[in-house]
Amino acid sequence: MQVSLQKIPRIYWAAAVIAVVVLFYVYSALSSRSPHSQRFDIPFSRFVGAEQLRTARSKELIAEIEKLIAQNGLPADVFEGLSTTSLDSNDRAWLQEQHQNNIAIVLHEHFRPYYESASPDTPHIPLRDDLQKLWDASPIGAWDIDELKIANVRPILNRFDEKRYDIRRKLENPKTVFYYIFERGTVRSNPTGRRAASPASVYRGTIVSTTPSKYLADYALLEEYAVALALLDGNIEEAIKALDYIFRIAYLASNLADVGARGDAVLVRLRAYDVLQRIILDSKLERRHLLDIRHMLTELYQHWVPENIAWFGDRAHGLMFYRRIIMYGPVDTLTQEGIDELERRGIRSSFSRHFRTNHEADTVFYLQSMQKILDISQEPLANRMDVLDTIYTNLLQKQDSYDSKGVLLEPVVAGILLKDVYPLMRLFAQDQSALNRSLVAVLHSLGQRNTGGYRNPFTNEPYEIHQDNGMLAVNVDELPRPFRVPVFAD
């Protein structure tokens, strides 16, 4: 029996103890403001755990934050709280139920030991060696199943069976969700980086880190082995079922308001389409199997998670990123790549001084750019390029610009945060196109020719179908190889 995909609504989690909004931090050096400066107060209820209300100097920044409030786009609105101590009994009961239904906790319990050593004195992780051997013997690869490799790792694989079945049981529960577990840890450095899968925030000197969605790939690998073993046994139904679990968990992770988690889910799905290709090309595949695959792909298509959810969360992460720089400086906030870039441009030593003066204008540029990104995020990638080009051109024009007092006017932090928007959008478009072309190929194979409504996000054009020697092929230039399906039309 296949696992049915069900659309899970976005949940704005219980009140958070996350003190994170960029405009509400004014350095003491800026405290001597005019008594006529416009005051901007946020209701305290929006900042559970905030020590005091803050003010902003820039009218533009005030206007942008007012828009975020209207959209429920503040970090405290977007992200789950750290504890239940400040919640009433009903909220605590609700949050406890959410934790019980959270598959991220199950992934965390099963895979965390494979990434952490028993103690700081023993950095070697023996369990990690086992998991790495499974990755090295990846069962399907591009096309073929290597029986010898599978035989060599079969004893290790058997030790994962209980974990895999436990995760499957969780996936079969229609109430199951995927969201992050927040933990406390002292902030001394930036171990994960801006685009790590796990969000990070700051509250009273601690960093809020979350369960990494990298565990998605580990679980998906176990199901890839299940597909391979099922195909070796000639059991196409079981292979399709194992593949469906991969799509199911990736779907759950895609609902999270985080581009890192969505990126991890995309990488899992792109591998899953290679697995699907191997199933479809199996000599034992019959028309009834392709009907099951059509049903699975149709559900994926109908319950596609809008991309703007990820960018909505990314904007909130960006605000937290500004907050971290203000509290801890660039060295303890930026990735090594970001620090190296400041060094290359010769502005590392002066960055903090310039940022103290320019951080509100920097934030305004970021928030205005992110609103444009949100506005276009439902469009095909082909229709987004003019807006993206404008954003990046504006960044380039502001580079190395200074005022009469020698203060750098360039929105350096906005440039860091916006740098990988296009690469991520391109990755997300590959994900969507991989699904669309697979579904188009399967529909044509079964005799349905009216597929013009399925568009390639890279071109906003229908897919072209080619037929040769009893096989149909759909090619997308941005994907590594054509998707091929035998003809099963009556």
N, C-alpha and C positions, 0 to 999 in steps of 0.2 A: 504494500500500500504506500502510495506516495505521500509525502508531507505536503499538505496544502498551504500555500502562501496566503497570509491574511494581512491586509494592510493595518499597520499599527499606528494609531494617531500619535503625533508629536506631543510629548508631555513636558510641560514646564514644571520642573521639579519643585519640591517643597523648599521653603525659605532657606536661604543659604547664609552661612557665616563667611561669605566671601566679600571682602572689602576691596572692590576693584573698579573704579570708574575713573577715567583718566583726568577729567577736568577738575576733580575735587581735591587736587593736590597743588597747593601753592607754596613754593619755597619761601623760607623766611626772608630771603633776599628780595622777594617780590611783595612782601607784606605791606610795604608803605604805599598803598594805593590811594587814589583820590577818594574822598568820602562820597563822591557822586558816581563812583563806579557801579554799574548795574549788578545787583546781587542775584545769584541764581541758587535757590534752595531746592533740594530734592526731598520729598517727604521721607522722613526717617524710616517708615515702614518698608521702603524700597531697599534699605541697606541694613538688614539684620546683621548686627555685629560691627557696624561702622561706629567709630568713636565719636564722630561729630560730623555735622554737615560742612561741606566745603563750598568755596566760591570760585568762580571763574572770571577772568578779566575780559576775555575776548567775546564780543557779541556774536561773532560767527560760531564760536565753539558752543556758546549757550544755545544757539538755534539748532545746531546739529544734535546736541544731547537731548533737546526737547523732542526732536524727531525720534530718537531712540526710545525715549520714555513712552511715546505714543505707540511705538511698535512693539513694546515689551522686549526691547533688544539689549537691555543692560545685562552685564554678566550675571548679576544676581537673579535675573529672570531666566537666563538660559541654562545655567548649570545647577546641578544637584548640590544640596547642602552637605556640610561636613559631618554634622551630628544631629541627633534628634533631641538634644537636651532642651532646646528652646521651643519645641513644638508641643502643641496640646495633645491629649491622648488620642484623638481621632487622627490627627496628622501622623503621629508615631505609628499607629496601627496601619495606616495606608502605606507609609514608607517601609515598614517591615514587610508588608505583602509585596511591595515592589522588589525589595532585596531578595525575597524568596523566589521571585520569578525572573531574576536577573541572570541571564546565562553568562554574562561577563564574570560573575563570581565563580561559576563552575569552571570556566576556562582558566581562571586565575588559580584555583585550587589544584587543577590537574597539571598545568604546565609551568607554573612559577618555579618549582624545584629544579627544572631543567635549565634555568637561567641564573640561579643564585647558588653560591657556594655555601657550605655548611657554616663557615666562619671566615672572618677576614684573614685568618692565619692560613687557611687552605683555599687559595683562589681557584684551584682546579675543580671543575664540576663534572664528576664522572657521568651523571645522568645526561648532561649535555652531549657527551660523546655518543650515547645511544641515539639521541634524537638526530644528531648530525649524520650518523650512519644511514638513517632512514632518508634524510634529505639527499645524501650522496647517491643513494640507490633509487632515486625518484622513479616510480614504477612505469610511468607512461612517457614522459619526456615529450618530444614533439609528436611522435606518431606510434612508436612501437612499444610493446611490453617486453621487458627483459626478464625472462623467467629465472635465469641464473642469479641475477642481482636480488630478485625477490626471495629466492631460496636462501641466499646468504644472510639476509636480515630477518628471516621469518621468526626466529626465536625472540628477537627484539620486538618485532611487530606484535607478537602474541601478548606481550606484556602491556600493550596499549589497548587491548580489546575492551577491557572493563571501562577505561576512560571513554573510549569512543561510544560505547553503548550508553553510558551515563549521559553524555552530551546529546545523543540521539533522543533519549527519553525526554530531556528538557526541551528539545526542539519540537517534539510532538505535542507539547502543551500549548494551546492557543493563547494563553496569557503570557507566554515567555516574551521578555523584552531584552534589549541589550543597552546597558548604559554603564558609565564608569563608576568605579569605587574610588572615593576620595580618601587620601591618607595624608597624614602630617609628616613633615620631615624638615630638618633645618636647612635653610638656604645658605649655601656657601659657594656654590658654583652652578652652572647650567648643564646638568648631565645629559639632558635629552635633546635640547635644541628647539628652535622655534617651531619647526615642522614635525616634531616628534608626534607619534600617534596619540600620546597621552597629553591632555591639556595641563596647564600649570597656572597657578594663581598664587597670590601672596596674602597672608593674613597674619598680622602681628609677628612678623619675622619668621614665618614658616612657609614652606612651599607646599602647595596642594598638588600632588601628583596622582595619576590614575592608572588603572589597569591597562597595560598596553594592548592594543588590538592586534599586535603581532602574533598573539596566540591563535588568531583566526587561521593564519596560514598553516600552523602546526596541525590544528584539527583537520583542516581541509586536506592536508597531506595524508592523514590516516584514511580519510574517505577515498582518496585517489588510489591507495593500495586496495581498498575494498572493491573499487571498480575493477582494478586490474585482476584481482583474484576471481571476481565474478565472471569476467570475460574469459579467463583461462578455463573456468568450469563450464562455459557455455551458457551462463545464466544472465541473459540480457536484462531481465526484469530487475534482478538484484543490483546490477550495475547502474541502471537508471535511478533506482531508489537511493543508492549511495551518492550519486551525483546531485540528486535533489536536496539532500541534506546540506551539501556545500552551498548551493544557491540559497537555501533557507537561512543559514547563519550569516551569509554575506548580506542578505536582504535586511536582517535585523540590525546589523552594524551600520548599514547605510542610513538608518533612521536617526542616527545620532547627529546632533548639530555640530559636526566637527569634520574639517576637510581631511585631517590625518586619518581618522577612522574610515571615512569614505574611501580615501586612497588605498588603505589596506584592504578594504572590501573589494575594490576594483581589481587589485592585483590577484586576489583569490579568484574572482570571477573570470578574469582573462585566462588564467590557467584552466579553469573549469570548462571553458569553451573548447580548449584543446582536448580535454578529457571527453567532452561531448562528441567532438569530431571522431575520436578513436572508437567510441561506442557505435556511432552511425556507420562507420566504415567496416564494422565487424561483419564477417561473412554470415553470421547467424541472425543478423538483424532482419526482422519481418515488418510488414506494414503495421501490424498491431503495436509493435514497439514504437514505431514512428508516430503513431497516434498519441501514445503516452507522452512522447517527447514534445509533440505539438502542444498538448495540454500544459505541460510544465513551462514551456517557453511563453505561452500565451498568458499564463498567470504572472510570470515575471514582467511581461510587458504591461499588463493591465494594472499592476501594483507598483509600477516604477516610482521610486522615491524622488520627488523633485530636487533638483540640484541646489536650489536656493536655500534649502534647509542647511546644507553644509556651509554655505557662505554666510548665512545669518549667524551661525555659531562662530565662524572664523573672525567676523568683525568683533565679537565679544572677546575672543582670544587676543585680538589685536589691542584692545583697550587694556587688558591685563598686562600685555607686553610693555606698553607705555608705563604702566604703574611700576612694573619691576625695574625698568631702567631708572626711573626717578628714585626709587628706594635703594637700589643696589648698584647702580651704575652699569655701564656697558659691559665691563669685563665679566661680571657675574650674571649677565643676562644674555648676551649675544652668543651665538655659536662661534666656534673657532673660525669658521669661514667668514662670518661677519666681522670679527675682530681683525682678521687678516686683510679684509677689504678696506676697513678704516685705516689700517697701517699702510696699505699700498697707496692710498690716496693722500696720506700725510695728515690726516685729521684725527687720528686716534687720541693724541694727547690733549687736543683742544675740544674734543667732542662734547664732553660733559658741560664745559663752560658755555658752548654755543647752545646746547640743548636746553639748559636752564632758562635761557632767554627766549628761545624759539619753539619750545615744546607745544604751546597751544596752537600756533599756526601749523606746525607739523601735524598735529592731531586733526585739525580741521581738514587739511588736504587728504589725510587718510580716510576720514569718515565720509567726506564727499565722494572720494573715489570708490569706496566700498558700496555706497548707495547706488552708484552707477553700475557697479558689478552686480549687485542684487537685482537691479532693474533689467539687466540683459540675461540673467542666468537661466531664464526659461526659454531663451531663444536658441536655435541651432547655433553651433559654434561659428558657422559661416557668417551668421548675421551679427556676431558680437565684435568682429575684428575692428571696425571703425572706432567703437567706443574704447576698446583696449588700446588701440594705437594712439588715441588722444591722451589717455592717461599716461602712457609711457613717454609720449612726446613732451607732455608737461613736466614730467619728472626730469627728463633730459635737459630741458630748457632751464630748469631751476638749479641744475648741478653747478657747484662751485660759485654760486651767487652770494654776494655779501652786501650788507648795508653800509652806510657812510661811517658807522662806528666799527666796522670790521667783524660784525656778527654774521655768521653763516645763516643764510635764509633758506637754504635747501632743506626740504623735508626728508632728512636722512633716514629716520626711522620708518616713515611711510614707504620710502623706497625699498627698505629691507623687507617690510611686510608684504608689499605688492609685487615683489620680484618674481615670485613663483606662481602668481595667479594664472598666467597663461599656460605654463606647463601642466598645472593641475587641471585646468579646464580641458586641455587637450587629452589628458589621461581619462577624464570623465567621459569625453566624447568617444574615445576608443571603446570604453565600456558599453555605452549605449549603442554604438554602431555594431559591436560584436553580437549583442543580443538581437538587434533588428535584422541583421543580415542572416543570422542563424534561423530566425523565425521565417523570414522570406524564403529561404532555401527549402525549409521543411514544408511550408505551405505549397510551394510550387511542386515539390516532389509528390505531394498528395493530391495534386490536380487543381489547387486553388490558384488562379492566375491573377486575381484582382488584388495586388499588393502595392499599388501605387501610393497608398497612404503611409507606408513605412518609409521614412526619409533618412538618408545618410546625413548625420549632423555636420559632417565636414563640408558637404556641398549643398545641403538642403534639397537634394534631388533624389528621386526613387532609385532603388538599387537595380543594377543590370544583372540579368541571369543568363548564364551561358550553359549550353548543353553539349556534351560530347561523350560518345560511347556509353550511353545509358547513365551518365552522371550529370548532375546539375552543379554549377559552381557560381558563387557570388564573391566578388573580389572587392576589397576596400584597400586603397593604396596605403592608408595609415595603419593597417593591420598586417602582420607578418606573412600570411599566406591565404589563399582563397579558402572558403568554406565549401565543402563538397558533400553532396547527398545523392544517393542512388534514386532513380525514378520509381515511385510506387503508385503512380496514378492509375486508376481503373481504366 
